[in-house]
Amino acid sequence: MGEALRPVVGVIPARYGSTRLSGKVLADLGGRTLIRRVYDRAVLARGLDSVLVATDDERVLREALAFGARVALTSRDHRSGTDRIAEAVGSSAPEAGSIINIQGDEPFLDPATIDAIVDAMPRDPDAIWTAVAPLADPALLERPEVVKAAMAADGRILYFSRAAIPHVRADRSATGLHWHHIGVYGYSRPMLDRFVEMEESPLERAEGLEQLRALEAGIAIRAVKVATAAGGIDTQEDLDRARLRFTDEAPRGGRE
């Protein structure tokens, strides 16, 4: 079956002006910035040959350089994180054979999730790969920032939505049907290039989910199942909860 095309480069898109929480990538979490926390998790993944931060802001660039990251400064005008990744790879990691898109707001991401995607990619090299976890908390179903996935028996994604999918009738069981999408993607370099050449799709615009561009174009997205979703930082409440998880750590500063 082989392995993912090498080198495998993890890229962290880190836009400063986030829609719901601007500047969050530089927010402090227990003495380290959010972007550094994400980077620290990514570099633990054994399946990555290198990690690159892709940002549109000089402040994030300076922070990434200060903690020793490889970093690319990109345009502010990209419509999605994947478009930003494509520019960063073209300018700063042209050697990449496979790319892992690691969201810049996931400070608790399990490196094993990245490795599971890298390991799975050779099973269908023409697909985009991602990860899902069981969604057991009913309250999360109603949160639009928590993306849900509907999935076929073979792991192929049927649809992503911010809505609670699938809808389950009151007289039916929901056991095993609700999946929390984890925003990590794996694709070959040719697939990345193909994706960013496509026009934004109607469902993508409606839901604000770039992965729907691929589904509408007939590209298979396949998922690996992991035990839990770490949870990203989309709102001030998410940031406050994340800070509580670091309260037991001694402040170490963002540039040690």
Buried (B, 14 or more C-beta within 10 A) or exposed (E): EEEBBEBBBBBBBBBBEBEEBEEBBBBBBBBBBBBBBBBBBBBBBEBBBBBBBBBBBEEBBEBBEEBEBBBBBBEEEBEBBBBBBBBBBBEBBEEBBBBBBBBBBBBBBBBBBBBBBBBBBBEBBEBBBBBBBBBEEEEBBEBEEBBBBBBEEEBBBEBBBBEBBBEBEEEEEBEEBBBBBBBBBBBBBEBBEBBBEEEBBEBBEEBEBBBBBBBBEEBBBBBBEBEEBBBBBBBEEBBEEBBEEBEEEEEEEBEE
